[in-house]
Amino acid sequence: MQTNNHKIVDYDLVLDAKFGKEGTPERIQAEEAAYSFYSGQILQDARKEAVCYRCPIVAKSLLTN
């Protein structure tokens, strides 16, 4: 198991090592995939909140009918 060395690292260097320098096709593709995932998570969370806000309204309408 790898342990954390608790040192602050310039994360751009980590991304450079894994996906290449900024502007390379691999790095651009990785950034687009990360942004797509992030955007999807935001939408998923928003949908969950919207359902939670509608739950009392739906329950109330079902009880009155």
N, CA, C and O atoms as a Tripos MOL2 file, in Angstrom:
@<TRIPOS>MOLECULE
protein
  260   259    65     0     0
PROTEIN
NO_CHARGES

@<TRIPOS>ATOM
      1 N           0.8440   -1.1770    0.0000 N.3       1 MET1
      2 CA          0.0000    0.0000    0.0000 C.3       1 MET1
      3 C           0.8860    1.2350    0.0000 C.2       1 MET1
      4 O           1.8760    1.3070    0.7270 O.2       1 MET1
      5 N           0.5180    2.1940   -0.8170 N.am      2 GLN2
      6 CA          1.3120    3.4130   -0.9160 C.3       2 GLN2
      7 C           0.8590    4.4090    0.1550 C.2       2 GLN2
      8 O          -0.3380    4.5900    0.3750 O.2       2 GLN2
      9 N           1.8070    5.0410    0.8060 N.am      3 THR3
     10 CA          1.4740    6.0180    1.8320 C.3       3 THR3
     11 C           1.6560    7.4190    1.2880 C.2       3 THR3
     12 O           2.3870    7.6260    0.3190 O.2       3 THR3
     13 N           1.0010    8.3710    1.9010 N.am      4 ASN4
     14 CA          1.0820    9.7650    1.5030 C.3       4 ASN4
     15 C           2.3050   10.3920    2.1540 C.2       4 ASN4
     16 O           2.5410   10.2060    3.3480 O.2       4 ASN4
     17 N           3.0800   11.1300    1.3760 N.am      5 ASN5
     18 CA          4.2710   11.7600    1.9420 C.3       5 ASN5
     19 C           3.9740   13.1440    2.5150 C.2       5 ASN5
     20 O           4.8700   13.7900    3.0590 O.2       5 ASN5
     21 N           2.7310   13.6040    2.4000 N.am      6 HIS6
     22 CA          2.2570   14.8570    2.9710 C.3       6 HIS6
     23 C           3.0490   16.0720    2.4870 C.2       6 HIS6
     24 O           3.1780   17.0610    3.2100 O.2       6 HIS6
     25 N           3.5670   16.0000    1.2890 N.am      7 LYS7
     26 CA          4.2620   17.1430    0.7110 C.3       7 LYS7
     27 C           3.3640   17.7830   -0.3280 C.2       7 LYS7
     28 O           2.6650   17.0900   -1.0670 O.2       7 LYS7
     29 N           3.3840   19.0980   -0.3820 N.am      8 ILE8
     30 CA          2.6020   19.8190   -1.3780 C.3       8 ILE8
     31 C           3.2880   19.6620   -2.7260 C.2       8 ILE8
     32 O           4.4900   19.8930   -2.8560 O.2       8 ILE8
     33 N           2.5080   19.2670   -3.7250 N.am      9 VAL9
     34 CA          3.0460   18.9930   -5.0480 C.3       9 VAL9
     35 C           2.3400   19.8930   -6.0570 C.2       9 VAL9
     36 O           1.1350   20.1210   -5.9560 O.2       9 VAL9
     37 N           3.0830   20.3970   -7.0180 N.am     10 ASP10
     38 CA          2.4800   21.1410   -8.1150 C.3      10 ASP10
     39 C           1.7400   20.1180   -8.9640 C.2      10 ASP10
     40 O           2.3650   19.3110   -9.6510 O.2      10 ASP10
     41 N           0.4130   20.1490   -8.9200 N.am     11 TYR11
     42 CA         -0.3580   19.1060   -9.5730 C.3      11 TYR11
     43 C          -0.2510   19.1740  -11.0890 C.2      11 TYR11
     44 O          -0.5050   18.1830  -11.7740 O.2      11 TYR11
     45 N           0.1210   20.3300  -11.6160 N.am     12 ASP12
     46 CA          0.3360   20.4410  -13.0490 C.3      12 ASP12
     47 C           1.4610   19.5060  -13.4850 C.2      12 ASP12
     48 O           1.4140   18.9540  -14.5840 O.2      12 ASP12
     49 N           2.4620   19.3240  -12.6440 N.am     13 LEU13
     50 CA          3.5430   18.3910  -12.9560 C.3      13 LEU13
     51 C           3.0400   16.9470  -12.9830 C.2      13 LEU13
     52 O           3.4810   16.1440  -13.8040 O.2      13 LEU13
     53 N           2.1300   16.6320  -12.0920 N.am     14 VAL14
     54 CA          1.5510   15.2900  -12.0620 C.3      14 VAL14
     55 C           0.7570   15.0440  -13.3410 C.2      14 VAL14
     56 O           0.8680   13.9840  -13.9560 O.2      14 VAL14
     57 N          -0.0510   16.0390  -13.7380 N.am     15 LEU15
     58 CA         -0.8270   15.9050  -14.9730 C.3      15 LEU15
     59 C           0.0840   15.8330  -16.1940 C.2      15 LEU15
     60 O          -0.1920   15.0810  -17.1300 O.2      15 LEU15
     61 N           1.1700   16.6090  -16.1930 N.am     16 ASP16
     62 CA          2.1360   16.5500  -17.2930 C.3      16 ASP16
     63 C           2.7190   15.1430  -17.4270 C.2      16 ASP16
     64 O           2.8760   14.6340  -18.5370 O.2      16 ASP16
     65 N           3.0360   14.5300  -16.3090 N.am     17 ALA17
     66 CA          3.6370   13.1970  -16.3340 C.3      17 ALA17
     67 C           2.6410   12.1420  -16.8130 C.2      17 ALA17
     68 O           3.0120   11.1990  -17.5120 O.2      17 ALA17
     69 N           1.3760   12.3090  -16.4340 N.am     18 LYS18
     70 CA          0.3930   11.2960  -16.7710 C.3      18 LYS18
     71 C          -0.2130   11.4850  -18.1650 C.2      18 LYS18
     72 O          -0.4230   10.5110  -18.8880 O.2      18 LYS18
     73 N          -0.4990   12.7550  -18.5460 N.am     19 PHE19
     74 CA         -1.2200   13.0170  -19.7940 C.3      19 PHE19
     75 C          -0.4300   13.8360  -20.8010 C.2      19 PHE19
     76 O          -0.9170   14.0620  -21.9090 O.2      19 PHE19
     77 N           0.7520   14.2830  -20.4620 N.am     20 GLY20
     78 CA          1.5470   15.1030  -21.3650 C.3      20 GLY20
     79 C           1.3800   16.5870  -21.0610 C.2      20 GLY20
     80 O           0.5370   16.9770  -20.2530 O.2      20 GLY20
     81 N           2.1760   17.3890  -21.7030 N.am     21 LYS21
     82 CA          2.1500   18.8410  -21.4920 C.3      21 LYS21
     83 C           0.8250   19.4230  -21.9540 C.2      21 LYS21
     84 O           0.0960   18.7990  -22.7240 O.2      21 LYS21
     85 N           0.5180   20.6280  -21.4760 N.am     22 GLU22
     86 CA         -0.7030   21.3190  -21.8950 C.3      22 GLU22
     87 C          -0.6690   21.5440  -23.3990 C.2      22 GLU22
     88 O           0.3530   21.9280  -23.9680 O.2      22 GLU22
     89 N          -1.8220   21.2940  -24.0300 N.am     23 GLY23
     90 CA         -1.9210   21.4820  -25.4630 C.3      23 GLY23
     91 C          -1.7420   20.2230  -26.2800 C.2      23 GLY23
     92 O          -2.0530   20.2080  -27.4710 O.2      23 GLY23
     93 N          -1.2390   19.1490  -25.6500 N.am     24 THR24
     94 CA         -1.0950   17.8960  -26.3890 C.3      24 THR24
     95 C          -2.4720   17.2440  -26.5220 C.2      24 THR24
     96 O          -3.3420   17.4520  -25.6770 O.2      24 THR24
     97 N          -2.6680   16.4620  -27.5740 N.am     25 PRO25
     98 CA         -3.9840   15.8320  -27.7640 C.3      25 PRO25
     99 C          -4.4270   14.9680  -26.5790 C.2      25 PRO25
    100 O          -5.6080   14.9530  -26.2300 O.2      25 PRO25
    101 N          -3.4920   14.2550  -25.9680 N.am     26 GLU26
    102 CA         -3.8450   13.3990  -24.8270 C.3      26 GLU26
    103 C          -4.3120   14.2400  -23.6470 C.2      26 GLU26
    104 O          -5.2800   13.8860  -22.9740 O.2      26 GLU26
    105 N          -3.6340   15.3420  -23.3980 N.am     27 ARG27
    106 CA         -3.9990   16.2080  -22.2740 C.3      27 ARG27
    107 C          -5.3460   16.8690  -22.5260 C.2      27 ARG27
    108 O          -6.1740   16.9630  -21.6200 O.2      27 ARG27
    109 N          -5.5690   17.3300  -23.7600 N.am     28 ILE28
    110 CA         -6.8460   17.9630  -24.0930 C.3      28 ILE28
    111 C          -7.9850   16.9610  -23.9180 C.2      28 ILE28
    112 O          -9.0390   17.3010  -23.3800 O.2      28 ILE28
    113 N          -7.7710   15.7330  -24.3720 N.am     29 GLN29
    114 CA         -8.7970   14.6980  -24.2460 C.3      29 GLN29
    115 C          -9.0730   14.3940  -22.7670 C.2      29 GLN29
    116 O         -10.2300   14.2350  -22.3760 O.2      29 GLN29
    117 N          -8.0400   14.3150  -21.9610 N.am     30 ALA30
    118 CA         -8.2070   14.0360  -20.5310 C.3      30 ALA30
    119 C          -8.9460   15.1790  -19.8410 C.2      30 ALA30
    120 O          -9.8020   14.9350  -18.9910 O.2      30 ALA30
    121 N          -8.6290   16.4130  -20.1940 N.am     31 GLU31
    122 CA         -9.3070   17.5660  -19.5930 C.3      31 GLU31
    123 C         -10.7750   17.6000  -19.9990 C.2      31 GLU31
    124 O         -11.6340   17.9250  -19.1780 O.2      31 GLU31
    125 N         -11.0770   17.2710  -21.2540 N.am     32 GLU32
    126 CA        -12.4670   17.2450  -21.7050 C.3      32 GLU32
    127 C         -13.2490   16.1440  -20.9950 C.2      32 GLU32
    128 O         -14.4040   16.3430  -20.6180 O.2      32 GLU32
    129 N         -12.6230   14.9920  -20.8140 N.am     33 ALA33
    130 CA        -13.2820   13.8930  -20.1020 C.3      33 ALA33
    131 C         -13.5310   14.2700  -18.6410 C.2      33 ALA33
    132 O         -14.5950   13.9770  -18.0950 O.2      33 ALA33
    133 N         -12.5630   14.9110  -18.0180 N.am     34 ALA34
    134 CA        -12.7210   15.3300  -16.6200 C.3      34 ALA34
    135 C         -13.8320   16.3700  -16.4980 C.2      34 ALA34
    136 O         -14.6310   16.3140  -15.5630 O.2      34 ALA34
    137 N         -13.8900   17.3150  -17.4310 N.am     35 TYR35
    138 CA        -14.9250   18.3430  -17.3970 C.3      35 TYR35
    139 C         -16.3040   17.7300  -17.6420 C.2      35 TYR35
    140 O         -17.2800   18.1400  -17.0140 O.2      35 TYR35
    141 N         -16.3920   16.7700  -18.5340 N.am     36 SER36
    142 CA        -17.6570   16.0940  -18.7970 C.3      36 SER36
    143 C         -18.1410   15.3490  -17.5560 C.2      36 SER36
    144 O         -19.3220   15.4010  -17.2130 O.2      36 SER36
    145 N         -17.2290   14.6610  -16.8940 N.am     37 PHE37
    146 CA        -17.5870   13.9460  -15.6660 C.3      37 PHE37
    147 C         -18.0580   14.9210  -14.5950 C.2      37 PHE37
    148 O         -19.0680   14.6850  -13.9340 O.2      37 PHE37
    149 N         -17.3210   16.0200  -14.4260 N.am     38 TYR38
    150 CA        -17.6600   17.0270  -13.4230 C.3      38 TYR38
    151 C         -19.0360   17.6240  -13.7020 C.2      38 TYR38
    152 O         -19.8490   17.7770  -12.7900 O.2      38 TYR38
    153 N         -19.2920   17.9610  -14.9630 N.am     39 SER39
    154 CA        -20.5810   18.5370  -15.3420 C.3      39 SER39
    155 C         -21.7070   17.5390  -15.0970 C.2      39 SER39
    156 O         -22.7850   17.9150  -14.6350 O.2      39 SER39
    157 N         -21.4610   16.2810  -15.4020 N.am     40 GLY40
    158 CA        -22.4600   15.2480  -15.1660 C.3      40 GLY40
    159 C         -22.7870   15.0950  -13.6950 C.2      40 GLY40
    160 O         -23.9460   14.8850  -13.3340 O.2      40 GLY40
    161 N         -21.7800   15.1970  -12.8430 N.am     41 GLN41
    162 CA        -22.0140   15.0950  -11.4040 C.3      41 GLN41
    163 C         -22.8480   16.2640  -10.8940 C.2      41 GLN41
    164 O         -23.7220   16.0840  -10.0460 O.2      41 GLN41
    165 N         -22.5780   17.4630  -11.4100 N.am     42 ILE42
    166 CA        -23.3590   18.6390  -11.0160 C.3      42 ILE42
    167 C         -24.8190   18.4550  -11.4310 C.2      42 ILE42
    168 O         -25.7240   18.7370  -10.6450 O.2      42 ILE42
    169 N         -25.0580   17.9830  -12.6590 N.am     43 LEU43
    170 CA        -26.4230   17.7440  -13.1170 C.3      43 LEU43
    171 C         -27.1110   16.6670  -12.2930 C.2      43 LEU43
    172 O         -28.2860   16.7950  -11.9470 O.2      43 LEU43
    173 N         -26.3850   15.6190  -11.9850 N.am     44 GLN44
    174 CA        -26.9590   14.5390  -11.1840 C.3      44 GLN44
    175 C         -27.3620   15.0480   -9.7970 C.2      44 GLN44
    176 O         -28.4410   14.7160   -9.3050 O.2      44 GLN44
    177 N         -26.5060   15.8450   -9.1700 N.am     45 ASP45
    178 CA        -26.8360   16.4000   -7.8620 C.3      45 ASP45
    179 C         -28.0350   17.3410   -7.9410 C.2      45 ASP45
    180 O         -28.8840   17.3360   -7.0500 O.2      45 ASP45
    181 N         -28.1110   18.1450   -8.9960 N.am     46 ALA46
    182 CA        -29.2290   19.0630   -9.1680 C.3      46 ALA46
    183 C         -30.5320   18.2980   -9.3540 C.2      46 ALA46
    184 O         -31.5690   18.6940   -8.8220 O.2      46 ALA46
    185 N         -30.4820   17.2030  -10.1070 N.am     47 ARG47
    186 CA        -31.6870   16.3830  -10.3000 C.3      47 ARG47
    187 C         -32.1310   15.7400   -8.9920 C.2      47 ARG47
    188 O         -33.3280   15.6600   -8.7170 O.2      47 ARG47
    189 N         -31.1900   15.2870   -8.1930 N.am     48 LYS48
    190 CA        -31.5410   14.7000   -6.8960 C.3      48 LYS48
    191 C         -32.2140   15.7300   -6.0020 C.2      48 LYS48
    192 O         -33.2020   15.4260   -5.3340 O.2      48 LYS48
    193 N         -31.6760   16.9610   -5.9890 N.am     49 GLU49
    194 CA        -32.2780   18.0160   -5.1830 C.3      49 GLU49
    195 C         -33.6640   18.3680   -5.6980 C.2      49 GLU49
    196 O         -34.5730   18.6010   -4.9020 O.2      49 GLU49
    197 N         -33.8420   18.4110   -7.0080 N.am     50 ALA50
    198 CA        -35.1410   18.7440   -7.5840 C.3      50 ALA50
    199 C         -36.1840   17.7080   -7.2010 C.2      50 ALA50
    200 O         -37.3280   18.0580   -6.9100 O.2      50 ALA50
    201 N         -35.8070   16.4490   -7.1970 N.am     51 VAL51
    202 CA        -36.7390   15.3900   -6.8080 C.3      51 VAL51
    203 C         -37.0960   15.5360   -5.3410 C.2      51 VAL51
    204 O         -38.2550   15.3600   -4.9660 O.2      51 VAL51
    205 N         -36.1270   15.8510   -4.5150 N.am     52 CYS52
    206 CA        -36.3910   16.0060   -3.0820 C.3      52 CYS52
    207 C         -37.3350   17.1780   -2.8190 C.2      52 CYS52
    208 O         -38.1750   17.1100   -1.9230 O.2      52 CYS52
    209 N         -37.2000   18.2430   -3.5920 N.am     53 TYR53
    210 CA        -38.0820   19.3810   -3.4030 C.3      53 TYR53
    211 C         -39.4950   19.0680   -3.8790 C.2      53 TYR53
    212 O         -40.4600   19.6170   -3.3470 O.2      53 TYR53
    213 N         -39.6320   18.1930   -4.8710 N.am     54 ARG54
    214 CA        -40.9470   17.8570   -5.3920 C.3      54 ARG54
    215 C         -41.6380   16.7800   -4.5680 C.2      54 ARG54
    216 O         -42.8580   16.6430   -4.6480 O.2      54 ARG54
    217 N         -40.9130   16.0360   -3.8000 N.am     55 CYS55
    218 CA        -41.5030   14.9310   -3.0460 C.3      55 CYS55
    219 C         -42.6710   15.3690   -2.1650 C.2      55 CYS55
    220 O         -43.7250   14.7360   -2.2310 O.2      55 CYS55
    221 N         -42.5460   16.4070   -1.3500 N.am     56 PRO56
    222 CA        -43.6880   16.8110   -0.5220 C.3      56 PRO56
    223 C         -44.8780   17.2770   -1.3600 C.2      56 PRO56
    224 O         -46.0290   17.0420   -0.9910 O.2      56 PRO56
    225 N         -44.6060   17.9270   -2.4710 N.am     57 ILE57
    226 CA        -45.6820   18.4110   -3.3260 C.3      57 ILE57
    227 C         -46.4220   17.2370   -3.9570 C.2      57 ILE57
    228 O         -47.6520   17.2120   -3.9890 O.2      57 ILE57
    229 N         -45.6710   16.2740   -4.4530 N.am     58 VAL58
    230 CA        -46.2760   15.0900   -5.0590 C.3      58 VAL58
    231 C         -47.0590   14.3050   -4.0300 C.2      58 VAL58
    232 O         -48.1760   13.8660   -4.3040 O.2      58 VAL58
    233 N         -46.4980   14.1250   -2.8650 N.am     59 ALA59
    234 CA        -47.1810   13.3750   -1.8110 C.3      59 ALA59
    235 C         -48.4710   14.0740   -1.4200 C.2      59 ALA59
    236 O         -49.4900   13.4140   -1.2150 O.2      59 ALA59
    237 N         -48.4460   15.3800   -1.3130 N.am     60 LYS60
    238 CA        -49.6420   16.1490   -0.9350 C.3      60 LYS60
    239 C         -50.7160   16.0270   -2.0180 C.2      60 LYS60
    240 O         -51.8950   15.8520   -1.7100 O.2      60 LYS60
    241 N         -50.3060   16.1190   -3.2870 N.am     61 SER61
    242 CA        -51.2770   16.0220   -4.3690 C.3      61 SER61
    243 C         -51.8840   14.6240   -4.4500 C.2      61 SER61
    244 O         -53.0590   14.4780   -4.7880 O.2      61 SER61
    245 N         -51.1060   13.6120   -4.1480 N.am     62 LEU62
    246 CA        -51.6300   12.2510   -4.1660 C.3      62 LEU62
    247 C         -52.6270   12.0320   -3.0310 C.2      62 LEU62
    248 O         -53.6040   11.3010   -3.1930 O.2      62 LEU62
    249 N         -52.3850   12.6600   -1.8920 N.am     63 LEU63
    250 CA        -53.2890   12.4800   -0.7540 C.3      63 LEU63
    251 C         -54.6130   13.2110   -0.9440 C.2      63 LEU63
    252 O         -55.6380   12.7720   -0.4220 O.2      63 LEU63
    253 N         -54.6080   14.3110   -1.6780 N.am     64 THR64
    254 CA        -55.8340   15.0780   -1.8610 C.3      64 THR64
    255 C         -56.7070   14.5130   -2.9630 C.2      64 THR64
    256 O         -57.8920   14.8410   -3.0300 O.2      64 THR64
    257 N         -56.1680   13.6830   -3.8180 N.am     65 ASN65
    258 CA        -56.9690   13.1120   -4.9330 C.3      65 ASN65
    259 C         -57.6150   11.8250   -4.5430 C.2      65 ASN65
    260 O         -58.3160   11.2160   -5.3520 O.2      65 ASN65
@<TRIPOS>BOND
     1     1     2 1
     2     2     3 1
     3     3     4 2
     4     3     5 am
     5     5     6 1
     6     6     7 1
     7     7     8 2
     8     7     9 am
     9     9    10 1
    10    10    11 1
    11    11    12 2
    12    11    13 am
    13    13    14 1
    14    14    15 1
    15    15    16 2
    16    15    17 am
    17    17    18 1
    18    18    19 1
    19    19    20 2
    20    19    21 am
    21    21    22 1
    22    22    23 1
    23    23    24 2
    24    23    25 am
    25    25    26 1
    26    26    27 1
    27    27    28 2
    28    27    29 am
    29    29    30 1
    30    30    31 1
    31    31    32 2
    32    31    33 am
    33    33    34 1
    34    34    35 1
    35    35    36 2
    36    35    37 am
    37    37    38 1
    38    38    39 1
    39    39    40 2
    40    39    41 am
    41    41    42 1
    42    42    43 1
    43    43    44 2
    44    43    45 am
    45    45    46 1
    46    46    47 1
    47    47    48 2
    48    47    49 am
    49    49    50 1
    50    50    51 1
    51    51    52 2
    52    51    53 am
    53    53    54 1
    54    54    55 1
    55    55    56 2
    56    55    57 am
    57    57    58 1
    58    58    59 1
    59    59    60 2
    60    59    61 am
    61    61    62 1
    62    62    63 1
    63    63    64 2
    64    63    65 am
    65    65    66 1
    66    66    67 1
    67    67    68 2
    68    67    69 am
    69    69    70 1
    70    70    71 1
    71    71    72 2
    72    71    73 am
    73    73    74 1
    74    74    75 1
    75    75    76 2
    76    75    77 am
    77    77    78 1
    78    78    79 1
    79    79    80 2
    80    79    81 am
    81    81    82 1
    82    82    83 1
    83    83    84 2
    84    83    85 am
    85    85    86 1
    86    86    87 1
    87    87    88 2
    88    87    89 am
    89    89    90 1
    90    90    91 1
    91    91    92 2
    92    91    93 am
    93    93    94 1
    94    94    95 1
    95    95    96 2
    96    95    97 am
    97    97    98 1
    98    98    99 1
    99    99   100 2
   100    99   101 am
   101   101   102 1
   102   102   103 1
   103   103   104 2
   104   103   105 am
   105   105   106 1
   106   106   107 1
   107   107   108 2
   108   107   109 am
   109   109   110 1
   110   110   111 1
   111   111   112 2
   112   111   113 am
   113   113   114 1
   114   114   115 1
   115   115   116 2
   116   115   117 am
   117   117   118 1
   118   118   119 1
   119   119   120 2
   120   119   121 am
   121   121   122 1
   122   122   123 1
   123   123   124 2
   124   123   125 am
   125   125   126 1
   126   126   127 1
   127   127   128 2
   128   127   129 am
   129   129   130 1
   130   130   131 1
   131   131   132 2
   132   131   133 am
   133   133   134 1
   134   134   135 1
   135   135   136 2
   136   135   137 am
   137   137   138 1
   138   138   139 1
   139   139   140 2
   140   139   141 am
   141   141   142 1
   142   142   143 1
   143   143   144 2
   144   143   145 am
   145   145   146 1
   146   146   147 1
   147   147   148 2
   148   147   149 am
   149   149   150 1
   150   150   151 1
   151   151   152 2
   152   151   153 am
   153   153   154 1
   154   154   155 1
   155   155   156 2
   156   155   157 am
   157   157   158 1
   158   158   159 1
   159   159   160 2
   160   159   161 am
   161   161   162 1
   162   162   163 1
   163   163   164 2
   164   163   165 am
   165   165   166 1
   166   166   167 1
   167   167   168 2
   168   167   169 am
   169   169   170 1
   170   170   171 1
   171   171   172 2
   172   171   173 am
   173   173   174 1
   174   174   175 1
   175   175   176 2
   176   175   177 am
   177   177   178 1
   178   178   179 1
   179   179   180 2
   180   179   181 am
   181   181   182 1
   182   182   183 1
   183   183   184 2
   184   183   185 am
   185   185   186 1
   186   186   187 1
   187   187   188 2
   188   187   189 am
   189   189   190 1
   190   190   191 1
   191   191   192 2
   192   191   193 am
   193   193   194 1
   194   194   195 1
   195   195   196 2
   196   195   197 am
   197   197   198 1
   198   198   199 1
   199   199   200 2
   200   199   201 am
   201   201   202 1
   202   202   203 1
   203   203   204 2
   204   203   205 am
   205   205   206 1
   206   206   207 1
   207   207   208 2
   208   207   209 am
   209   209   210 1
   210   210   211 1
   211   211   212 2
   212   211   213 am
   213   213   214 1
   214   214   215 1
   215   215   216 2
   216   215   217 am
   217   217   218 1
   218   218   219 1
   219   219   220 2
   220   219   221 am
   221   221   222 1
   222   222   223 1
   223   223   224 2
   224   223   225 am
   225   225   226 1
   226   226   227 1
   227   227   228 2
   228   227   229 am
   229   229   230 1
   230   230   231 1
   231   231   232 2
   232   231   233 am
   233   233   234 1
   234   234   235 1
   235   235   236 2
   236   235   237 am
   237   237   238 1
   238   238   239 1
   239   239   240 2
   240   239   241 am
   241   241   242 1
   242   242   243 1
   243   243   244 2
   244   243   245 am
   245   245   246 1
   246   246   247 1
   247   247   248 2
   248   247   249 am
   249   249   250 1
   250   250   251 1
   251   251   252 2
   252   251   253 am
   253   253   254 1
   254   254   255 1
   255   255   256 2
   256   255   257 am
   257   257   258 1
   258   258   259 1
   259   259   260 2
@<TRIPOS>SUBSTRUCTURE
     1 MET1         2 RESIDUE 1 A MET
     2 GLN2         6 RESIDUE 1 A GLN
     3 THR3        10 RESIDUE 1 A THR
     4 ASN4        14 RESIDUE 1 A ASN
     5 ASN5        18 RESIDUE 1 A ASN
     6 HIS6        22 RESIDUE 1 A HIS
     7 LYS7        26 RESIDUE 1 A LYS
     8 ILE8        30 RESIDUE 1 A ILE
     9 VAL9        34 RESIDUE 1 A VAL
    10 ASP10       38 RESIDUE 1 A ASP
    11 TYR11       42 RESIDUE 1 A TYR
    12 ASP12       46 RESIDUE 1 A ASP
    13 LEU13       50 RESIDUE 1 A LEU
    14 VAL14       54 RESIDUE 1 A VAL
    15 LEU15       58 RESIDUE 1 A LEU
    16 ASP16       62 RESIDUE 1 A ASP
    17 ALA17       66 RESIDUE 1 A ALA
    18 LYS18       70 RESIDUE 1 A LYS
    19 PHE19       74 RESIDUE 1 A PHE
    20 GLY20       78 RESIDUE 1 A GLY
    21 LYS21       82 RESIDUE 1 A LYS
    22 GLU22       86 RESIDUE 1 A GLU
    23 GLY23       90 RESIDUE 1 A GLY
    24 THR24       94 RESIDUE 1 A THR
    25 PRO25       98 RESIDUE 1 A PRO
    26 GLU26      102 RESIDUE 1 A GLU
    27 ARG27      106 RESIDUE 1 A ARG
    28 ILE28      110 RESIDUE 1 A ILE
    29 GLN29      114 RESIDUE 1 A GLN
    30 ALA30      118 RESIDUE 1 A ALA
    31 GLU31      122 RESIDUE 1 A GLU
    32 GLU32      126 RESIDUE 1 A GLU
    33 ALA33      130 RESIDUE 1 A ALA
    34 ALA34      134 RESIDUE 1 A ALA
    35 TYR35      138 RESIDUE 1 A TYR
    36 SER36      142 RESIDUE 1 A SER
    37 PHE37      146 RESIDUE 1 A PHE
    38 TYR38      150 RESIDUE 1 A TYR
    39 SER39      154 RESIDUE 1 A SER
    40 GLY40      158 RESIDUE 1 A GLY
    41 GLN41      162 RESIDUE 1 A GLN
    42 ILE42      166 RESIDUE 1 A ILE
    43 LEU43      170 RESIDUE 1 A LEU
    44 GLN44      174 RESIDUE 1 A GLN
    45 ASP45      178 RESIDUE 1 A ASP
    46 ALA46      182 RESIDUE 1 A ALA
    47 ARG47      186 RESIDUE 1 A ARG
    48 LYS48      190 RESIDUE 1 A LYS
    49 GLU49      194 RESIDUE 1 A GLU
    50 ALA50      198 RESIDUE 1 A ALA
    51 VAL51      202 RESIDUE 1 A VAL
    52 CYS52      206 RESIDUE 1 A CYS
    53 TYR53      210 RESIDUE 1 A TYR
    54 ARG54      214 RESIDUE 1 A ARG
    55 CYS55      218 RESIDUE 1 A CYS
    56 PRO56      222 RESIDUE 1 A PRO
    57 ILE57      226 RESIDUE 1 A ILE
    58 VAL58      230 RESIDUE 1 A VAL
    59 ALA59      234 RESIDUE 1 A ALA
    60 LYS60      238 RESIDUE 1 A LYS
    61 SER61      242 RESIDUE 1 A SER
    62 LEU62      246 RESIDUE 1 A LEU
    63 LEU63      250 RESIDUE 1 A LEU
    64 THR64      254 RESIDUE 1 A THR
    65 ASN65      258 RESIDUE 1 A ASN
